Amino acid sequence: MTDELAKIDIHDHKALGQLVADYATGTKPWPETLAALKSELAGIATVPDHLKALQVIQPSEEVLLLRLPPRRMIEQSLENYSTGDGATGPYPLPGFYDDGDTLSNSDFLLHRVADYTIAVCT
């Protein structure tokens, strides 16, 4: 395969989770461009240069949104983690999962919102 695609690097899961919650609840309007999102993510997350556009989707309670990972990313991940020999190390999870017992329920929720909003196949 070709070079591996970079993922969004989250520096502050709680802040990103709160931002997403604000977008979802209408407390804050979501950005209309990738440049606007990058500006709002300053200090919270780094968006890789290969991303060129933004698509925001908010389904209703009656719609199942089946979000598929980009084909190239899932192919890279399957290749990286299908060897079974441990050469790639353990599957990477954000560090806050280890802190689940020390975070308040609301903080853990915001961390999870950030993770599942941005996560793609690692």
Buried (B, 14 or more C-beta within 10 A) or exposed (E): EEEEBEBBEBEBBBBBBBBBBBBBEEEBEBBEEBEEBBEBBEEBBBBEEEBEEBEEEEEEEEEEEEEEBEEBBEEBBEEBBEEEEEEBEEEEEBEBEEEEEEBEEEBBBBBBBBBEBBBBBE
